[in-house]
Amino acid sequence: MGSKAELSNRQLTILAILVFIGDMGLVYPSVMTAYANQDGWIAGLISIPLGLGALWLMLRFYRLYPELTLVESAMKITGKWFGGVITVFYLFFFLMLGSVYVREIEDFMCTQIYERTPGNVIRFMAVIIIVYGLKLGLKTIGRAAELMFPLFVLFLSTLLILLLPDAHIDKLYPILSTTSIKNLLHASFFGVFYPFGEMMVFLMVLPKVKKQPHMTRDMLTATLTAAIALNFILFLSLTVLGLYFSKHHFYAAYILAQKINIANIFQRIEALMAVTWVISTYFKTALYHYALSVGISQLCKLKNYDLLILPLGFVIFAMSEILSPTIIFYVKTMPPYWVDWNFTSAFLIPLLLLVIHAIRSKFGKGAKPASAQS
């Protein structure tokens, strides 16, 4: 496949913000308070520098071969067979995450907005829109992100600003008295490898970005901005809703938006939260679908990935039904295992590949990394 640039640096940073917030925009409060209780905001702050370090590691891996995707780099570093095993692992990872996001759209819409609409209808509509966008090309996805981003920022900023008068700091007390260090670190681990770990999809996208100075810096800055926004949602959830609702309601951020009431006139604007969440989750799902399609085409030495987009859309549609029988299973059973999977995919394997590359380069058995802009 060619390496012709399809995304600008501006589009990359916008997509980084949208992908980072993605599905986390609604579920992050419940994830972080599950172990850290009212100290979840502290765990969130701890996770930011650690998460940026994990993202830097991914970008460091990308700079080895900036013209190659994760799949191509893995096979170049470790060889055809071992690299093929790593590729299959990542392809399954892309498939599962893409399916999870589609399932999250269904569960949210069917439990909060369209309660009498069959879930299959919501999932089918989501998959068709994603497939249509990808058929138009990655460049179109980037331009659509630029078009939707101001709306996303406007809605999210409006929600966060209007909730500030209802925040009560006393709901954070007592601080660090009911949470053990072990649970605080456990929650921080979730805060690192849930949102930050899933940014590894950009290892499949970055070769299609126009190389410009400070691309790594812009990527880290965009992610830091998104991390601050996400943790601000967590902070408002705890100070407005309190611990109980933040911890036990899976869509705490959506319930949070229902609390906005200005003079009994400006109220019930939770639809804005739904719009921001759907926008960010759409682009996150689209990039994972893109990574899956491109990865399979590169593994199978196909000239074009376009023919795979529609069939894989139906695979994702079916997998989103199979992977979780109910929303309770997704909320209670999957997260502890999922975060370990993210940790393996976003940290352990890139670190292992970096070590293998360094060893082979030292003994003259590996190609020297291409230069890249930082």
N, C-alpha and C positions, 0 to 999 in steps of 0.2 A: 504494500500500500504506500502511496505517496505521503510525503510529509508536508504538503502545502499548507501554509497557515490558514486557519479558518476563523480564529478568534483573536480579537484585539486584547491588549492588556487590560483595558477598561472593562470589557466583557468578562474577562477572567475574574477580576476582583468582584464584580457584581455577582457572578455565579458562585464565587467562594462564600459570600455572605448568605446567599439564598440556600445553598447546600448545607452550610453549617447550621443555620437555624432550622430549616426543613421541618421534619416531623417533631423535632425537639421543642419547637415553639409552643406546643400544647402539653407535651408529656414531661418536660424537664422538671417542673416542680415536684411531681410525684416520684420521679426517679431519685432526685437528690435528697428528698426528705425521708425516703424509705429506710435509710440507715442513720442519717445524721439528725433527723428530727428538725427542731427549730434552728439547729446549727448548720442546716444545709447550705445557707448562703456562705458560710465560712469555707465549707468543702468546695463550693463553687469557685471561690476566690483562689483557693489553693490549686485547683485544677487548671486555671488559666495559664500560668507560666509552665507547668508540666506539659500541658497540651500543646503549647507553642513549641516546646522542645521536641515533642513527638512529631509535630508537623515539619519542623526544621529537618529532622532525620529523613522524613519522606522526600523533602525537596533536595536534600543532600544526595539521596539515592538517584533521584531524577537527573541531577547534574552530571552523573557518570556518563550517560548517553542521552543527551537532551533531544535527540531526534528519534528516539525509540520509546515505545510504550513499556509499561510494566511487564507485559507478556514477552516482548522482544528482548528486553534487558535481562530478564530471568534466564531465558534460554541462551543468551550470549555469554552470561557469566558462568552458568553451571552446566551448560551443554544441553543437547537435545532431549535426553531422556529425563534427567532430574529436573531440568527446566520445564519439561512437559508436565511433570507431576505438579510442580508449583503452579503452572498455568491452569491446570484443571481445578486445583484447589481454589484459585481466585475466581475462575469462571462460575463455580458453584456458589461462591460468596456473593458475586454480583447478582446471580439469579435469585438467591434467597433474599438479599436486601431489596432488590427491585420488587419482589413479590410482597415483602412485608409492607413496603410503603403503599402499594396499591391496596393491600388489605386494611391498612390504617385509614386510608381515605374512605373505604366502605364502612368500617366500623364507626368512624366519627359521624359521617353523614347519616347513617341509618339509626344511630342512637341519639343524636342531638338535633338534627334538622329534618331529614326526610324519614320519619320514623316508620311510615307505612310503605316505603319504597323497597322492593326486593334488593338485597345486597348485590346480586349478580348484575343488576342493571347499572348500579353505581360503578362497580368494578369494570364492567365492559366499556362504559363511557370513558372512564379514566384511561384504560389501556388504549382505546382508539385515538384519543386526543394525543397521548404520548407517542404512539406509532406515527400518527400524522405529522407531528412536529419533527420527529427524527427522519422521516422520509424527505422532508424539505431540506434537511442537512443541519450539521452542527452550527454553521454560520447563522442559520435562521433561528436556532435555539438561542444563540448569543444575542442576536438583535431583539428577539422577543423578551429576553431578560432585561435588556436596556430599557425597553418600552414599559415593562411592568414594574420595574424597580421603584420609580418615583411613587407609584400608587402603593406599593408595599411599604415604603418608608413613611408615607403620609398616614396610612392606616395604623401602623404599629406605633408611630410617635404619638398620634392622637390618643390611642388607648393608654399608653404609658403615662402621658402627661395628665390626662383626666383622672387617673387613678391615684395620683399623688396625694390629693386632699384626704383620701380615705385611709391612708397608711398610718399605722399606729406602731411605733417602734417598740412599745412595751410587749407586743406579741412575740418578740424575739427573745425575751427573758424567760428563764435564766440562761445565760450564755455559757456554753461548755461545762455545764454541771450535770446534764442528763445524757451526754453523748461521750462514749469512751473514745480514746485516741484511735483504737482499732476501727471502730465504726466510722469515725471521721475520715480516716485514710481510705476505708472501703468506699465511702461515698465519693471521695475525691477521685478514686480509680474509675468509678462510673462517669464522673464529670470529665475525665480525660478521654477515655476510649469509647464513649458513646458519641458525642458530637465531633471531637477532634479525630478520632480513629476513622470515622467514616469519610473523612476528607481524602483518604487514600485513593478514591475514585479518580482524583485529578492526575494520578500517575498514568492514567490512560488518555487523559485529555490534553495535558501540557504539551506534548509534541505537536499539537495542532494550534498552538498559540504563537502569535508573531513574537519573535524574540526581541525583547527590549531591555534596556538597562533597568536594574532594580526590580525585576519581576518577582524575585523571591521576597524582597522587602515589601512590595505591594501585596503579595499574597498573605504574608504574615500580618500585615497591618489590617487588611480586610477581615481576616479571621479573628484578630483581637477585637475589632469593632463588633463583630457578630457575637463573640463570647461575652463582651460586656452587656450587650443588649439582652442576651439570653439569661444572664445572671441577674439582670435588673428585673426581668419577668419573675424569676424565682424570689427575689427580695420582695416585690410587691405582692406576690402570692402569699408569702408568710405574714407580711404586715397588714394585709387587707383581709384575707380569708382566714388566716390563722393556721396553726399546724394541722389540725384535724382534716380540714378540707384539702389542704395542699398535699397531704400524705395519702388520703384515702380516695380522692376523686381523680380518676385517670386524666380527665381533661380539665385540670384546675385552672389553666390559663383562660379557657373558654368561660368557665363559671366566673372568673375574675372580671371578664368584660361585662358580664351581666350586672355587676355591682355599680356601674357608672350611672349616676342619676344627678343631673344638674337642673335644679328648680322644677323637678317633675316634668320637664319638657324634653331635655336631651337625655334619652335613656334607651335601654334595650338596643344597644348598638353592637351586640356580640357578633353580629353578622360580619362586622369589619375584621374581627379576630379570625373568623372562619375564612374570609377572603385571603388575609395575609398568610394563613397556614396553608391553604390550598395552593397559592402561588408558589411559595417556597418548596412545598413537598412535590409539586409537579416538576420543577426543574431538577430537584434531587433525584427523583425517579427516572426522569429522562436521561440523565447522565449515567446512571447505573445501567439502564437499558442499552445505552450507547456503548458503555464499556464491555458489556456482555457480548454484544454483536461484533464489535471490533476484535475482541479477544478470541472468539471462536473463528473468525475469518483468518486471523493471523496464525492460530494454531493449525488450522486446516489448509493454510496456504491458498486461501481464496483471494481473488483479485479485488473483490468488492464486498462490503458488508451490507449493502442496501437490501439484498435479497433475504437476509436473515432477520430484518427488523420485524416484519409482520408475523412470521412463524414464531419467533421468540416472544412476541407480544401475547400470543395465545398460550404459550408455555407459562408465562408469568401469570396470566389470567387463571390458569388451572392451579398453579402452585400456590397462589395467594389464597385459594380455598382449602388446599390440602394442609398447609403448614400449621394452621391453628384452628381447632374445632370451634372455639369460642373466644371472645375477647378476654374472658377471665384467664384462660390458659396463656394468652399472650402477655397479660399484665403480670401474672403471678409466677409463672413457670419459666418463661423464656429469658427474661433479662439477665439473671446471673450467668447463664451459659453464653448469651449473646455478647456480653461485654468481654468475656474471655476470647471469643472468636475475633472480635474487633482488635483486641490486644495482640493476638497472634498475627493477624493480617496486616495491621498498620505499624507494628513495632518490631516484633520478633523476626519475621521473615525479611523485611527490608534491612534490618541490622545484620542478619545472617548473610544476606547477599553482599552487603558492604564489606563484611569481614572476608568472605570468599574472594571477592574482587581484589581486595588489598593483598591477600596472600598470593594470589595468582600473578598479580602485577609485580610483586616483589621478586618472585622467582622467574619472571619473564614468560609466564604461561598465559597471560591475559592481555587483551588489547588495552591500550591506554585510553582513559576516558576522554571523550570529546570535550572541548571547552564550551562553557555556557555562560550566559549573562547571569549575574547575581542581582 
